[in-house]
């Protein structure tokens, strides 16, 4: 198997301020991803989006994703204007619908970093690559819930995007092994809840080894 072409990149998928801040402070995530469901779960509203952006930039996030909303292309673009005005570290998420693809295409043409989200087929991945979206976000867990081999389909999406500016940012990842398996299949970018990222960073033998090192240092320290 050939080595993946792009270095891996992790994002935290959450609006839990304390946990996002901890991961940003540790320097283990590249940035933050959100969607309307995540904002609602975190008790946030659209009025707080500028505050969230400013906070996460101040805490070291290099890229922050907010999702536009609306019933048609024009409304999606109007709300995207509010998001893109936040600053140069923002990326606009657009749903993979007919109206969403039309809005995404206009945003890409205007130089905006765009993620087409809720991508569930290789055909949608191809369409996103065709318009030059920077990212697509397939949802591994939801694909599995629907009885689909999500890992194989997401790897196929990445292959469909090969040679373009578009890459998979895999979402709905429910375990550290989900991230590792997709990485081995060539997927470069991942966003996950804080619990999953904590699992990725932890191994009980690492912690016990560190405790042994500390104990030994206490015995030999002059």
Secondary structure, 3 states (H helix, E strand, C coil): CCCCCCCCEEEEECCCHHHHHHHHHHCCCCEEECCHHHHHHCCCCHHHHHHHHHHHHHCCCCEEEEECCCCCHHHHHHHHHHHHCCCCCEEEEEECCHHHHHHHHHHHHCCCCEEEEEECCHHHHHHHHHHCCCEEEEEHHHHHHCCCCHHHHHHHHHHHCCCCCCEEEEEEECCHHHHHHHHHCCCCEEEECHHHHHHHHCCHHHHHHHHHHHHHHHHHCC
